[in-house]
């Protein structure tokens, strides 16, 4: 099983830069993500609607496809229980002031490590830079722009 953050999940639905490499990687194994990634994916879809990148009808089709994928267990959604939250709090307690880490990204990293992952896939430079602070390898197959 491989861990994708939201930046990678969205590339499974949109032809954003690097989508082909992400889809190729996703085809090699089962994909896992923190449960809050569902909200982040939907927010990304809505942002595409708001910015005019997708028409309202296409947006509804995206929502329906994501729901169908969720119901078919296309992704393994990992819950944020007490251990995840403790790992997140501990990481922030020892995180250097120079590391920029958003709360949702900290949840991704803490979820990954708490559920036994050794690596996370992302295109988010902040999440990738913070991964070693959680004893995770941050990996990115998206070619640099």
C-alpha positions as CSV (number, residue, x, y, z in Angstrom):
1,X,0.0,0.0,0.0
2,X,1.2,3.5,-0.8
3,X,0.3,6.8,0.9
4,X,-0.9,9.7,-1.2
5,X,-1.7,13.2,0.1
6,X,-4.4,15.3,-1.4
7,X,-2.1,16.8,-4.1
8,X,-1.7,13.4,-5.5
9,X,-5.3,12.3,-5.2
10,X,-6.5,15.3,-7.1
11,X,-4.2,14.3,-10.0
12,X,-6.1,11.1,-10.3
13,X,-9.1,13.3,-11.4
14,X,-7.5,16.3,-13.1
15,X,-4.7,16.5,-15.7
16,X,-2.7,18.8,-13.4
17,X,1.1,18.8,-14.0
18,X,2.6,15.4,-13.4
19,X,-0.8,13.6,-13.5
20,X,0.5,10.8,-15.8
21,X,3.3,9.9,-13.4
22,X,0.9,9.9,-10.4
23,X,-1.6,7.7,-12.2
24,X,1.1,5.3,-13.2
25,X,2.3,5.1,-9.6
26,X,-1.3,4.6,-8.3
27,X,-1.7,1.7,-10.7
28,X,1.1,-0.2,-8.9
29,X,-0.5,-0.6,-5.5
30,X,-3.5,0.2,-3.3
31,X,-3.6,3.9,-2.3
32,X,-4.2,5.1,1.3
33,X,-4.8,8.6,2.6
34,X,-5.9,10.2,5.9
35,X,-9.6,10.4,6.2
36,X,-9.5,14.2,6.2
37,X,-8.2,14.0,2.7
38,X,-11.8,13.5,1.5
39,X,-12.6,17.0,2.6
40,X,-9.4,18.3,1.0
41,X,-10.2,16.6,-2.3
42,X,-13.7,18.0,-2.4
43,X,-12.4,21.5,-1.6
44,X,-9.9,21.2,-4.5
45,X,-12.8,20.2,-6.8
46,X,-14.8,23.2,-5.6
47,X,-11.8,25.4,-6.1
48,X,-11.6,24.3,-9.7
49,X,-15.3,25.1,-10.1
50,X,-14.9,28.5,-8.4
51,X,-11.9,29.4,-10.6
52,X,-13.8,28.3,-13.8
53,X,-11.5,25.4,-14.5
54,X,-14.6,23.1,-14.6
55,X,-18.2,23.8,-15.6
56,X,-21.0,23.2,-13.1
57,X,-22.1,20.0,-14.9
58,X,-18.5,18.6,-14.9
59,X,-18.2,19.5,-11.2
60,X,-21.3,17.4,-10.5
61,X,-19.8,14.6,-12.5
62,X,-16.6,14.8,-10.5
63,X,-18.5,14.7,-7.2
64,X,-20.4,11.6,-8.4
65,X,-17.2,9.9,-9.6
66,X,-15.4,10.6,-6.3
67,X,-18.4,9.2,-4.4
68,X,-18.5,6.1,-6.6
69,X,-14.8,5.6,-6.0
70,X,-15.3,6.1,-2.3
71,X,-18.1,3.6,-2.2
72,X,-16.0,1.1,-4.2
73,X,-13.2,1.4,-1.7
74,X,-10.8,2.7,-4.4
75,X,-8.9,4.4,-1.5
76,X,-8.1,3.2,2.0
77,X,-9.1,6.0,4.3
78,X,-7.1,6.1,7.5
79,X,-8.8,7.6,10.6
80,X,-7.2,10.2,12.9
81,X,-7.5,8.5,16.2
82,X,-5.7,9.3,19.5
83,X,-2.4,8.0,18.4
84,X,-2.4,10.2,15.3
85,X,-3.2,13.2,17.3
86,X,-0.5,12.4,19.9
87,X,2.1,12.0,17.1
88,X,1.0,15.3,15.6
89,X,1.3,17.2,19.0
90,X,4.7,15.6,19.7
91,X,6.0,16.6,16.2
92,X,4.9,20.2,16.6
93,X,6.6,20.2,20.1
94,X,10.0,19.4,18.6
95,X,9.6,21.0,15.1
96,X,12.2,23.7,14.4
97,X,10.9,27.2,13.9
98,X,12.2,27.1,10.3
99,X,9.8,24.4,9.2
100,X,6.5,25.5,7.7
101,X,3.8,22.9,8.4
102,X,0.1,23.3,8.0
103,X,-2.2,21.5,10.3
104,X,-3.8,19.3,7.6
105,X,-0.4,18.3,6.4
106,X,0.7,17.4,9.9
107,X,-2.4,15.2,10.1
108,X,-1.3,13.5,6.9
109,X,2.2,12.9,8.2
110,X,1.1,11.7,11.6
111,X,-1.5,9.4,10.1
112,X,1.1,7.9,7.7
113,X,3.6,7.2,10.5
114,X,1.0,6.0,13.0
115,X,-0.3,3.4,10.5
116,X,3.1,2.1,9.6
117,X,4.1,3.9,6.4
118,X,7.7,4.6,5.8
119,X,7.1,7.1,2.9
120,X,4.5,9.5,1.7
121,X,3.9,10.7,-1.9
122,X,3.1,14.4,-2.4
123,X,3.8,17.3,-4.6
124,X,3.5,19.7,-1.7
125,X,7.0,21.1,-1.0
126,X,6.1,22.0,2.6
127,X,4.8,18.5,3.4
128,X,7.8,16.9,1.7
129,X,10.2,19.1,3.7
130,X,8.5,18.2,7.0
131,X,8.3,14.5,6.4
132,X,11.7,13.7,7.9
133,X,10.6,15.3,11.1
134,X,8.1,12.5,11.3
135,X,10.7,9.9,10.4
136,X,9.1,9.5,6.9
137,X,10.6,9.7,3.5
138,X,8.8,12.3,1.3
139,X,8.6,11.2,-2.3
140,X,7.5,13.1,-5.4
141,X,7.2,11.6,-8.9
142,X,5.9,14.8,-10.4
143,X,8.6,16.3,-12.7
144,X,9.8,19.8,-11.7
145,X,8.1,22.6,-13.5
